[in-house]
Amino acid sequence: MRGVAGDHAALEDMLRYGSLVQAHTSAGRASIADQLSLHGVLWELAVIGESANRVSRETRDAHPEVPWQKIIAQR
């Protein structure tokens, strides 16, 4: 679902995957030293970018404090 009504799911995904990135990187670089963990974190960051891209223009414009384009570009 696109538009403001569909933003909730995209924002929830951003929060969920952001929490995963935080958990997987809490010990610093050492926590993502193996390839599988590194690829997992990269995937999570890509999902955050895709989710940000699904957030409606209206919601993004209402929250200019969020660096939407940077988040989307990290994909």
ChimeraX attribute file (.defattr): number of C-alpha atoms within 10 A of each C-alpha:
attribute: neighborCount
match mode: 1-to-1
recipient: residues
	/A:1	10
	/A:2	10
	/A:3	13
	/A:4	14
	/A:5	10
	/A:6	13
	/A:7	21
	/A:8	13
	/A:9	14
	/A:10	21
	/A:11	16
	/A:12	13
	/A:13	18
	/A:14	20
	/A:15	14
	/A:16	13
	/A:17	20
	/A:18	17
	/A:19	13
	/A:20	16
	/A:21	18
	/A:22	12
	/A:23	12
	/A:24	17
	/A:25	16
	/A:26	12
	/A:27	10
	/A:28	10
	/A:29	11
	/A:30	9
	/A:31	13
	/A:32	17
	/A:33	10
	/A:34	10
	/A:35	9
	/A:36	10
	/A:37	14
	/A:38	16
	/A:39	12
	/A:40	15
	/A:41	21
	/A:42	15
	/A:43	15
	/A:44	21
	/A:45	21
	/A:46	18
	/A:47	20
	/A:48	26
	/A:49	20
	/A:50	19
	/A:51	21
	/A:52	23
	/A:53	18
	/A:54	19
	/A:55	21
	/A:56	17
	/A:57	13
	/A:58	11
	/A:59	12
	/A:60	18
	/A:61	11
	/A:62	10
	/A:63	11
	/A:64	9
	/A:65	8
	/A:66	11
	/A:67	11
	/A:68	16
	/A:69	12
	/A:70	11
	/A:71	17
	/A:72	18
	/A:73	12
	/A:74	13
	/A:75	15
